[in-house]
Amino acid sequence: MFEQIKEFICNYVEVDADAITSESRFIEDLGFNSYDFMSMLGEIEQELDVQVNEDDIMKLATVGDAVKYFETLKK
């Protein structure tokens, strides 16, 4: 799941995939703006065929948070 999320990130912001860690913060470290972040989450939602909860996604600050969240949705 981590590698999948990294691929999505690289489609939205210009960052070296090797520089992305589970501690990387979407806005502060990776340079996401809120529109790109929400667009990426929508694409992940569609690709993984899951339904995200808007309250939950507002709590996703790091790549690791997103990986854990989407792993719970896939179960």
PyMOL Python script that loads the backbone (N, CA, C, O; Angstrom):
from pymol import cmd

cmd.read_pdbstr("""\
ATOM      1  N   MET A   1       0.829  -1.200   0.000  1.00  0.00           N
ATOM      2  CA  MET A   1       0.000   0.000   0.000  1.00  0.00           C
ATOM      3  C   MET A   1       0.873   1.263   0.000  1.00  0.00           C
ATOM      4  O   MET A   1       0.545   2.251  -0.658  1.00  0.00           O
ATOM      5  N   PHE A   2       1.982   1.222   0.742  1.00  0.00           N
ATOM      6  CA  PHE A   2       2.869   2.379   0.804  1.00  0.00           C
ATOM      7  C   PHE A   2       3.372   2.759  -0.585  1.00  0.00           C
ATOM      8  O   PHE A   2       3.383   3.936  -0.946  1.00  0.00           O
ATOM      9  N   GLU A   3       3.787   1.763  -1.359  1.00  0.00           N
ATOM     10  CA  GLU A   3       4.304   2.040  -2.706  1.00  0.00           C
ATOM     11  C   GLU A   3       3.202   2.606  -3.605  1.00  0.00           C
ATOM     12  O   GLU A   3       3.462   3.492  -4.419  1.00  0.00           O
ATOM     13  N   GLN A   4       1.989   2.104  -3.464  1.00  0.00           N
ATOM     14  CA  GLN A   4       0.866   2.628  -4.248  1.00  0.00           C
ATOM     15  C   GLN A   4       0.618   4.102  -3.919  1.00  0.00           C
ATOM     16  O   GLN A   4       0.441   4.926  -4.816  1.00  0.00           O
ATOM     17  N   ILE A   5       0.607   4.417  -2.640  1.00  0.00           N
ATOM     18  CA  ILE A   5       0.369   5.797  -2.212  1.00  0.00           C
ATOM     19  C   ILE A   5       1.481   6.700  -2.738  1.00  0.00           C
ATOM     20  O   ILE A   5       1.217   7.824  -3.168  1.00  0.00           O
ATOM     21  N   LYS A   6       2.722   6.216  -2.706  1.00  0.00           N
ATOM     22  CA  LYS A   6       3.847   7.002  -3.232  1.00  0.00           C
ATOM     23  C   LYS A   6       3.644   7.317  -4.714  1.00  0.00           C
ATOM     24  O   LYS A   6       3.932   8.429  -5.157  1.00  0.00           O
ATOM     25  N   GLU A   7       3.154   6.353  -5.473  1.00  0.00           N
ATOM     26  CA  GLU A   7       2.899   6.584  -6.903  1.00  0.00           C
ATOM     27  C   GLU A   7       1.860   7.689  -7.096  1.00  0.00           C
ATOM     28  O   GLU A   7       2.030   8.573  -7.936  1.00  0.00           O
ATOM     29  N   PHE A   8       0.796   7.629  -6.319  1.00  0.00           N
ATOM     30  CA  PHE A   8      -0.228   8.674  -6.409  1.00  0.00           C
ATOM     31  C   PHE A   8       0.362  10.036  -6.063  1.00  0.00           C
ATOM     32  O   PHE A   8       0.086  11.025  -6.742  1.00  0.00           O
ATOM     33  N   ILE A   9       1.166  10.089  -5.020  1.00  0.00           N
ATOM     34  CA  ILE A   9       1.779  11.356  -4.600  1.00  0.00           C
ATOM     35  C   ILE A   9       2.604  11.942  -5.743  1.00  0.00           C
ATOM     36  O   ILE A   9       2.504  13.133  -6.038  1.00  0.00           O
ATOM     37  N   CYS A  10       3.408  11.113  -6.378  1.00  0.00           N
ATOM     38  CA  CYS A  10       4.282  11.586  -7.462  1.00  0.00           C
ATOM     39  C   CYS A  10       3.496  12.076  -8.673  1.00  0.00           C
ATOM     40  O   CYS A  10       4.027  12.832  -9.487  1.00  0.00           O
ATOM     41  N   ASN A  11       2.246  11.659  -8.803  1.00  0.00           N
ATOM     42  CA  ASN A  11       1.405  12.154  -9.890  1.00  0.00           C
ATOM     43  C   ASN A  11       0.864  13.554  -9.602  1.00  0.00           C
ATOM     44  O   ASN A  11       0.401  14.237 -10.515  1.00  0.00           O
ATOM     45  N   TYR A  12       0.919  13.978  -8.358  1.00  0.00           N
ATOM     46  CA  TYR A  12       0.321  15.256  -7.970  1.00  0.00           C
ATOM     47  C   TYR A  12       1.326  16.329  -7.585  1.00  0.00           C
ATOM     48  O   TYR A  12       1.050  17.516  -7.757  1.00  0.00           O
ATOM     49  N   VAL A  13       2.471  15.944  -7.073  1.00  0.00           N
ATOM     50  CA  VAL A  13       3.490  16.931  -6.704  1.00  0.00           C
ATOM     51  C   VAL A  13       4.838  16.470  -7.229  1.00  0.00           C
ATOM     52  O   VAL A  13       5.083  15.274  -7.393  1.00  0.00           O
ATOM     53  N   GLU A  14       5.697  17.426  -7.488  1.00  0.00           N
ATOM     54  CA  GLU A  14       7.028  17.089  -7.977  1.00  0.00           C
ATOM     55  C   GLU A  14       7.937  16.811  -6.794  1.00  0.00           C
ATOM     56  O   GLU A  14       8.481  17.717  -6.163  1.00  0.00           O
ATOM     57  N   VAL A  15       8.079  15.540  -6.522  1.00  0.00           N
ATOM     58  CA  VAL A  15       8.927  15.101  -5.420  1.00  0.00           C
ATOM     59  C   VAL A  15       9.546  13.762  -5.811  1.00  0.00           C
ATOM     60  O   VAL A  15       8.909  12.945  -6.476  1.00  0.00           O
ATOM     61  N   ASP A  16      10.782  13.546  -5.397  1.00  0.00           N
ATOM     62  CA  ASP A  16      11.463  12.288  -5.669  1.00  0.00           C
ATOM     63  C   ASP A  16      10.821  11.195  -4.822  1.00  0.00           C
ATOM     64  O   ASP A  16      10.725  11.330  -3.602  1.00  0.00           O
ATOM     65  N   ALA A  17      10.385  10.125  -5.456  1.00  0.00           N
ATOM     66  CA  ALA A  17       9.712   9.040  -4.744  1.00  0.00           C
ATOM     67  C   ALA A  17      10.577   8.494  -3.612  1.00  0.00           C
ATOM     68  O   ALA A  17      10.054   8.080  -2.577  1.00  0.00           O
ATOM     69  N   ASP A  18      11.886   8.490  -3.802  1.00  0.00           N
ATOM     70  CA  ASP A  18      12.783   7.982  -2.765  1.00  0.00           C
ATOM     71  C   ASP A  18      12.806   8.874  -1.530  1.00  0.00           C
ATOM     72  O   ASP A  18      13.206   8.434  -0.452  1.00  0.00           O
ATOM     73  N   ALA A  19      12.379  10.119  -1.681  1.00  0.00           N
ATOM     74  CA  ALA A  19      12.375  11.057  -0.555  1.00  0.00           C
ATOM     75  C   ALA A  19      11.109  10.936   0.299  1.00  0.00           C
ATOM     76  O   ALA A  19      11.027  11.518   1.381  1.00  0.00           O
ATOM     77  N   ILE A  20      10.134  10.185  -0.188  1.00  0.00           N
ATOM     78  CA  ILE A  20       8.868  10.043   0.537  1.00  0.00           C
ATOM     79  C   ILE A  20       9.000   8.952   1.586  1.00  0.00           C
ATOM     80  O   ILE A  20       9.363   7.815   1.285  1.00  0.00           O
ATOM     81  N   THR A  21       8.696   9.325   2.832  1.00  0.00           N
ATOM     82  CA  THR A  21       8.715   8.356   3.926  1.00  0.00           C
ATOM     83  C   THR A  21       7.328   8.322   4.570  1.00  0.00           C
ATOM     84  O   THR A  21       6.468   9.137   4.238  1.00  0.00           O
ATOM     85  N   SER A  22       7.118   7.404   5.464  1.00  0.00           N
ATOM     86  CA  SER A  22       5.820   7.346   6.138  1.00  0.00           C
ATOM     87  C   SER A  22       5.611   8.566   7.032  1.00  0.00           C
ATOM     88  O   SER A  22       4.475   8.900   7.369  1.00  0.00           O
ATOM     89  N   GLU A  23       6.695   9.230   7.414  1.00  0.00           N
ATOM     90  CA  GLU A  23       6.591  10.435   8.241  1.00  0.00           C
ATOM     91  C   GLU A  23       6.416  11.712   7.423  1.00  0.00           C
ATOM     92  O   GLU A  23       6.178  12.777   7.994  1.00  0.00           O
ATOM     93  N   SER A  24       6.529  11.627   6.102  1.00  0.00           N
ATOM     94  CA  SER A  24       6.385  12.815   5.253  1.00  0.00           C
ATOM     95  C   SER A  24       4.990  13.398   5.418  1.00  0.00           C
ATOM     96  O   SER A  24       3.989  12.689   5.321  1.00  0.00           O
ATOM     97  N   ARG A  25       4.942  14.708   5.669  1.00  0.00           N
ATOM     98  CA  ARG A  25       3.657  15.396   5.815  1.00  0.00           C
ATOM     99  C   ARG A  25       3.236  15.914   4.445  1.00  0.00           C
ATOM    100  O   ARG A  25       4.050  16.462   3.702  1.00  0.00           O
ATOM    101  N   PHE A  26       1.966  15.738   4.122  1.00  0.00           N
ATOM    102  CA  PHE A  26       1.480  16.087   2.786  1.00  0.00           C
ATOM    103  C   PHE A  26       1.691  17.562   2.455  1.00  0.00           C
ATOM    104  O   PHE A  26       2.210  17.885   1.386  1.00  0.00           O
ATOM    105  N   ILE A  27       1.306  18.441   3.337  1.00  0.00           N
ATOM    106  CA  ILE A  27       1.368  19.869   3.034  1.00  0.00           C
ATOM    107  C   ILE A  27       2.752  20.440   3.322  1.00  0.00           C
ATOM    108  O   ILE A  27       3.353  21.071   2.452  1.00  0.00           O
ATOM    109  N   GLU A  28       3.260  20.228   4.520  1.00  0.00           N
ATOM    110  CA  GLU A  28       4.514  20.834   4.933  1.00  0.00           C
ATOM    111  C   GLU A  28       5.732  20.272   4.213  1.00  0.00           C
ATOM    112  O   GLU A  28       6.628  21.030   3.843  1.00  0.00           O
ATOM    113  N   ASP A  29       5.784  18.954   4.007  1.00  0.00           N
ATOM    114  CA  ASP A  29       6.970  18.331   3.427  1.00  0.00           C
ATOM    115  C   ASP A  29       6.865  18.086   1.924  1.00  0.00           C
ATOM    116  O   ASP A  29       7.846  18.232   1.196  1.00  0.00           O
ATOM    117  N   LEU A  30       5.677  17.715   1.467  1.00  0.00           N
ATOM    118  CA  LEU A  30       5.529  17.321   0.061  1.00  0.00           C
ATOM    119  C   LEU A  30       4.964  18.429  -0.822  1.00  0.00           C
ATOM    120  O   LEU A  30       4.982  18.309  -2.047  1.00  0.00           O
ATOM    121  N   GLY A  31       4.464  19.501  -0.219  1.00  0.00           N
ATOM    122  CA  GLY A  31       4.018  20.654  -0.994  1.00  0.00           C
ATOM    123  C   GLY A  31       2.610  20.568  -1.552  1.00  0.00           C
ATOM    124  O   GLY A  31       2.278  21.278  -2.501  1.00  0.00           O
ATOM    125  N   PHE A  32       1.782  19.716  -0.986  1.00  0.00           N
ATOM    126  CA  PHE A  32       0.396  19.640  -1.442  1.00  0.00           C
ATOM    127  C   PHE A  32      -0.366  20.894  -1.047  1.00  0.00           C
ATOM    128  O   PHE A  32      -0.125  21.477   0.009  1.00  0.00           O
ATOM    129  N   ASN A  33      -1.301  21.304  -1.922  1.00  0.00           N
ATOM    130  CA  ASN A  33      -2.309  22.270  -1.495  1.00  0.00           C
ATOM    131  C   ASN A  33      -3.588  21.467  -1.267  1.00  0.00           C
ATOM    132  O   ASN A  33      -3.659  20.294  -1.634  1.00  0.00           O
ATOM    133  N   SER A  34      -4.576  22.082  -0.674  1.00  0.00           N
ATOM    134  CA  SER A  34      -5.774  21.314  -0.295  1.00  0.00           C
ATOM    135  C   SER A  34      -6.496  20.731  -1.506  1.00  0.00           C
ATOM    136  O   SER A  34      -7.043  19.631  -1.428  1.00  0.00           O
ATOM    137  N   TYR A  35      -6.504  21.456  -2.627  1.00  0.00           N
ATOM    138  CA  TYR A  35      -7.185  20.947  -3.820  1.00  0.00           C
ATOM    139  C   TYR A  35      -6.498  19.680  -4.336  1.00  0.00           C
ATOM    140  O   TYR A  35      -7.156  18.676  -4.609  1.00  0.00           O
ATOM    141  N   ASP A  36      -5.169  19.736  -4.467  1.00  0.00           N
ATOM    142  CA  ASP A  36      -4.430  18.570  -4.966  1.00  0.00           C
ATOM    143  C   ASP A  36      -4.568  17.382  -4.018  1.00  0.00           C
ATOM    144  O   ASP A  36      -4.690  16.239  -4.457  1.00  0.00           O
ATOM    145  N   PHE A  37      -4.546  17.662  -2.714  1.00  0.00           N
ATOM    146  CA  PHE A  37      -4.679  16.597  -1.730  1.00  0.00           C
ATOM    147  C   PHE A  37      -6.032  15.904  -1.873  1.00  0.00           C
ATOM    148  O   PHE A  37      -6.105  14.676  -1.895  1.00  0.00           O
ATOM    149  N   MET A  38      -7.091  16.686  -1.969  1.00  0.00           N
ATOM    150  CA  MET A  38      -8.430  16.110  -2.098  1.00  0.00           C
ATOM    151  C   MET A  38      -8.584  15.378  -3.441  1.00  0.00           C
ATOM    152  O   MET A  38      -9.224  14.328  -3.504  1.00  0.00           O
ATOM    153  N   SER A  39      -8.008  15.922  -4.496  1.00  0.00           N
ATOM    154  CA  SER A  39      -8.061  15.261  -5.800  1.00  0.00           C
ATOM    155  C   SER A  39      -7.349  13.916  -5.756  1.00  0.00           C
ATOM    156  O   SER A  39      -7.844  12.921  -6.286  1.00  0.00           O
ATOM    157  N   MET A  40      -6.180  13.897  -5.117  1.00  0.00           N
ATOM    158  CA  MET A  40      -5.432  12.653  -5.004  1.00  0.00           C
ATOM    159  C   MET A  40      -6.227  11.621  -4.197  1.00  0.00           C
ATOM    160  O   MET A  40      -6.295  10.454  -4.582  1.00  0.00           O
ATOM    161  N   LEU A  41      -6.824  12.041  -3.087  1.00  0.00           N
ATOM    162  CA  LEU A  41      -7.607  11.115  -2.278  1.00  0.00           C
ATOM    163  C   LEU A  41      -8.794  10.559  -3.063  1.00  0.00           C
ATOM    164  O   LEU A  41      -9.145   9.387  -2.927  1.00  0.00           O
ATOM    165  N   GLY A  42      -9.405  11.408  -3.881  1.00  0.00           N
ATOM    166  CA  GLY A  42     -10.502  10.944  -4.728  1.00  0.00           C
ATOM    167  C   GLY A  42     -10.049   9.904  -5.725  1.00  0.00           C
ATOM    168  O   GLY A  42     -10.756   8.930  -5.983  1.00  0.00           O
ATOM    169  N   GLU A  43      -8.866  10.108  -6.291  1.00  0.00           N
ATOM    170  CA  GLU A  43      -8.329   9.141  -7.248  1.00  0.00           C
ATOM    171  C   GLU A  43      -7.991   7.815  -6.549  1.00  0.00           C
ATOM    172  O   GLU A  43      -8.264   6.740  -7.082  1.00  0.00           O
ATOM    173  N   ILE A  44      -7.400   7.905  -5.359  1.00  0.00           N
ATOM    174  CA  ILE A  44      -7.091   6.691  -4.597  1.00  0.00           C
ATOM    175  C   ILE A  44      -8.383   5.953  -4.257  1.00  0.00           C
ATOM    176  O   ILE A  44      -8.461   4.730  -4.380  1.00  0.00           O
ATOM    177  N   GLU A  45      -9.383   6.699  -3.834  1.00  0.00           N
ATOM    178  CA  GLU A  45     -10.685   6.126  -3.489  1.00  0.00           C
ATOM    179  C   GLU A  45     -11.252   5.345  -4.673  1.00  0.00           C
ATOM    180  O   GLU A  45     -11.738   4.225  -4.516  1.00  0.00           O
ATOM    181  N   GLN A  46     -11.182   5.941  -5.843  1.00  0.00           N
ATOM    182  CA  GLN A  46     -11.702   5.300  -7.050  1.00  0.00           C
ATOM    183  C   GLN A  46     -10.855   4.080  -7.431  1.00  0.00           C
ATOM    184  O   GLN A  46     -11.393   3.021  -7.755  1.00  0.00           O
ATOM    185  N   GLU A  47      -9.551   4.234  -7.390  1.00  0.00           N
ATOM    186  CA  GLU A  47      -8.646   3.152  -7.783  1.00  0.00           C
ATOM    187  C   GLU A  47      -8.771   1.937  -6.853  1.00  0.00           C
ATOM    188  O   GLU A  47      -8.747   0.796  -7.314  1.00  0.00           O
ATOM    189  N   LEU A  48      -8.904   2.183  -5.555  1.00  0.00           N
ATOM    190  CA  LEU A  48      -8.993   1.087  -4.589  1.00  0.00           C
ATOM    191  C   LEU A  48     -10.418   0.608  -4.373  1.00  0.00           C
ATOM    192  O   LEU A  48     -10.653  -0.376  -3.672  1.00  0.00           O
ATOM    193  N   ASP A  49     -11.374   1.316  -4.983  1.00  0.00           N
ATOM    194  CA  ASP A  49     -12.795   0.990  -4.844  1.00  0.00           C
ATOM    195  C   ASP A  49     -13.218   0.971  -3.380  1.00  0.00           C
ATOM    196  O   ASP A  49     -13.783  -0.001  -2.880  1.00  0.00           O
ATOM    197  N   VAL A  50     -12.920   2.094  -2.708  1.00  0.00           N
ATOM    198  CA  VAL A  50     -13.309   2.271  -1.309  1.00  0.00           C
ATOM    199  C   VAL A  50     -14.034   3.602  -1.168  1.00  0.00           C
ATOM    200  O   VAL A  50     -13.995   4.442  -2.067  1.00  0.00           O
ATOM    201  N   GLN A  51     -14.688   3.781  -0.042  1.00  0.00           N
ATOM    202  CA  GLN A  51     -15.411   5.027   0.247  1.00  0.00           C
ATOM    203  C   GLN A  51     -14.736   5.691   1.441  1.00  0.00           C
ATOM    204  O   GLN A  51     -14.661   5.101   2.519  1.00  0.00           O
ATOM    205  N   VAL A  52     -14.240   6.922   1.255  1.00  0.00           N
ATOM    206  CA  VAL A  52     -13.601   7.622   2.363  1.00  0.00           C
ATOM    207  C   VAL A  52     -14.619   8.466   3.114  1.00  0.00           C
ATOM    208  O   VAL A  52     -15.629   8.896   2.559  1.00  0.00           O
ATOM    209  N   ASN A  53     -14.331   8.687   4.371  1.00  0.00           N
ATOM    210  CA  ASN A  53     -15.148   9.526   5.223  1.00  0.00           C
ATOM    211  C   ASN A  53     -14.454  10.882   5.329  1.00  0.00           C
ATOM    212  O   ASN A  53     -13.285  10.951   5.707  1.00  0.00           O
ATOM    213  N   GLU A  54     -15.165  11.959   4.998  1.00  0.00           N
ATOM    214  CA  GLU A  54     -14.539  13.278   4.990  1.00  0.00           C
ATOM    215  C   GLU A  54     -13.957  13.673   6.330  1.00  0.00           C
ATOM    216  O   GLU A  54     -12.909  14.318   6.378  1.00  0.00           O
ATOM    217  N   ASP A  55     -14.607  13.305   7.416  1.00  0.00           N
ATOM    218  CA  ASP A  55     -14.062  13.615   8.738  1.00  0.00           C
ATOM    219  C   ASP A  55     -12.735  12.900   8.972  1.00  0.00           C
ATOM    220  O   ASP A  55     -11.819  13.454   9.580  1.00  0.00           O
ATOM    221  N   ASP A  56     -12.641  11.667   8.484  1.00  0.00           N
ATOM    222  CA  ASP A  56     -11.414  10.895   8.655  1.00  0.00           C
ATOM    223  C   ASP A  56     -10.265  11.463   7.833  1.00  0.00           C
ATOM    224  O   ASP A  56      -9.136  11.544   8.318  1.00  0.00           O
ATOM    225  N   ILE A  57     -10.541  11.852   6.606  1.00  0.00           N
ATOM    226  CA  ILE A  57      -9.438  12.305   5.755  1.00  0.00           C
ATOM    227  C   ILE A  57      -8.855  13.633   6.213  1.00  0.00           C
ATOM    228  O   ILE A  57      -7.717  13.959   5.874  1.00  0.00           O
ATOM    229  N   MET A  58      -9.611  14.392   6.968  1.00  0.00           N
ATOM    230  CA  MET A  58      -9.075  15.647   7.493  1.00  0.00           C
ATOM    231  C   MET A  58      -8.004  15.379   8.554  1.00  0.00           C
ATOM    232  O   MET A  58      -7.240  16.277   8.907  1.00  0.00           O
ATOM    233  N   LYS A  59      -7.950  14.162   9.053  1.00  0.00           N
ATOM    234  CA  LYS A  59      -6.960  13.790  10.069  1.00  0.00           C
ATOM    235  C   LYS A  59      -5.692  13.204   9.462  1.00  0.00           C
ATOM    236  O   LYS A  59      -4.748  12.893  10.189  1.00  0.00           O
ATOM    237  N   LEU A  60      -5.654  13.048   8.144  1.00  0.00           N
ATOM    238  CA  LEU A  60      -4.495  12.438   7.492  1.00  0.00           C
ATOM    239  C   LEU A  60      -3.418  13.488   7.260  1.00  0.00           C
ATOM    240  O   LEU A  60      -3.493  14.255   6.300  1.00  0.00           O
ATOM    241  N   ALA A  61      -2.434  13.525   8.119  1.00  0.00           N
ATOM    242  CA  ALA A  61      -1.368  14.515   8.000  1.00  0.00           C
ATOM    243  C   ALA A  61      -0.128  13.958   7.312  1.00  0.00           C
ATOM    244  O   ALA A  61       0.581  14.680   6.611  1.00  0.00           O
ATOM    245  N   THR A  62       0.127  12.664   7.520  1.00  0.00           N
ATOM    246  CA  THR A  62       1.344  12.068   6.966  1.00  0.00           C
ATOM    247  C   THR A  62       1.008  10.939   5.991  1.00  0.00           C
ATOM    248  O   THR A  62      -0.117  10.443   5.938  1.00  0.00           O
ATOM    249  N   VAL A  63       2.010  10.563   5.237  1.00  0.00           N
ATOM    250  CA  VAL A  63       1.847   9.441   4.305  1.00  0.00           C
ATOM    251  C   VAL A  63       1.502   8.176   5.090  1.00  0.00           C
ATOM    252  O   VAL A  63       0.668   7.383   4.652  1.00  0.00           O
ATOM    253  N   GLY A  64       2.127   7.986   6.228  1.00  0.00           N
ATOM    254  CA  GLY A  64       1.836   6.822   7.057  1.00  0.00           C
ATOM    255  C   GLY A  64       0.388   6.800   7.517  1.00  0.00           C
ATOM    256  O   GLY A  64      -0.238   5.741   7.561  1.00  0.00           O
ATOM    257  N   ASP A  65      -0.150   7.979   7.863  1.00  0.00           N
ATOM    258  CA  ASP A  65      -1.564   8.069   8.244  1.00  0.00           C
ATOM    259  C   ASP A  65      -2.450   7.579   7.103  1.00  0.00           C
ATOM    260  O   ASP A  65      -3.401   6.827   7.321  1.00  0.00           O
ATOM    261  N   ALA A  66      -2.132   8.009   5.892  1.00  0.00           N
ATOM    262  CA  ALA A  66      -2.940   7.634   4.726  1.00  0.00           C
ATOM    263  C   ALA A  66      -2.833   6.135   4.451  1.00  0.00           C
ATOM    264  O   ALA A  66      -3.832   5.484   4.144  1.00  0.00           O
ATOM    265  N   VAL A  67      -1.636   5.598   4.559  1.00  0.00           N
ATOM    266  CA  VAL A  67      -1.442   4.158   4.326  1.00  0.00           C
ATOM    267  C   VAL A  67      -2.286   3.361   5.313  1.00  0.00           C
ATOM    268  O   VAL A  67      -3.009   2.447   4.916  1.00  0.00           O
ATOM    269  N   LYS A  68      -2.200   3.699   6.590  1.00  0.00           N
ATOM    270  CA  LYS A  68      -2.983   2.986   7.613  1.00  0.00           C
ATOM    271  C   LYS A  68      -4.479   3.117   7.343  1.00  0.00           C
ATOM    272  O   LYS A  68      -5.222   2.142   7.452  1.00  0.00           O
ATOM    273  N   TYR A  69      -4.918   4.326   6.989  1.00  0.00           N
ATOM    274  CA  TYR A  69      -6.336   4.559   6.750  1.00  0.00           C
ATOM    275  C   TYR A  69      -6.845   3.706   5.583  1.00  0.00           C
ATOM    276  O   TYR A  69      -7.864   3.026   5.706  1.00  0.00           O
ATOM    277  N   PHE A  70      -6.139   3.744   4.465  1.00  0.00           N
ATOM    278  CA  PHE A  70      -6.613   2.987   3.300  1.00  0.00           C
ATOM    279  C   PHE A  70      -6.484   1.480   3.513  1.00  0.00           C
ATOM    280  O   PHE A  70      -7.267   0.711   2.956  1.00  0.00           O
ATOM    281  N   GLU A  71      -5.511   1.051   4.308  1.00  0.00           N
ATOM    282  CA  GLU A  71      -5.436  -0.374   4.625  1.00  0.00           C
ATOM    283  C   GLU A  71      -6.655  -0.824   5.423  1.00  0.00           C
ATOM    284  O   GLU A  71      -7.147  -1.933   5.214  1.00  0.00           O
ATOM    285  N   THR A  72      -7.152   0.013   6.336  1.00  0.00           N
ATOM    286  CA  THR A  72      -8.340  -0.364   7.103  1.00  0.00           C
ATOM    287  C   THR A  72      -9.576  -0.411   6.200  1.00  0.00           C
ATOM    288  O   THR A  72     -10.471  -1.225   6.427  1.00  0.00           O
ATOM    289  N   LEU A  73      -9.633   0.440   5.193  1.00  0.00           N
ATOM    290  CA  LEU A  73     -10.782   0.444   4.283  1.00  0.00           C
ATOM    291  C   LEU A  73     -10.794  -0.771   3.369  1.00  0.00           C
ATOM    292  O   LEU A  73     -11.859  -1.222   2.947  1.00  0.00           O
ATOM    293  N   LYS A  74      -9.623  -1.299   3.063  1.00  0.00           N
ATOM    294  CA  LYS A  74      -9.530  -2.445   2.151  1.00  0.00           C
ATOM    295  C   LYS A  74      -9.871  -3.750   2.825  1.00  0.00           C
ATOM    296  O   LYS A  74     -10.036  -4.757   2.137  1.00  0.00           O
ATOM    297  N   LYS A  75      -9.987  -3.783   4.146  1.00  0.00           N
ATOM    298  CA  LYS A  75     -10.285  -5.035   4.855  1.00  0.00           C
ATOM    299  C   LYS A  75     -11.715  -5.422   4.732  1.00  0.00           C
ATOM    300  O   LYS A  75     -12.125  -6.450   5.272  1.00  0.00           O
TER     301      LYS A  75
END
""", "prot")
cmd.dss("prot")
cmd.show_as("cartoon", "prot")
cmd.util.cbc("prot")
cmd.orient("prot")
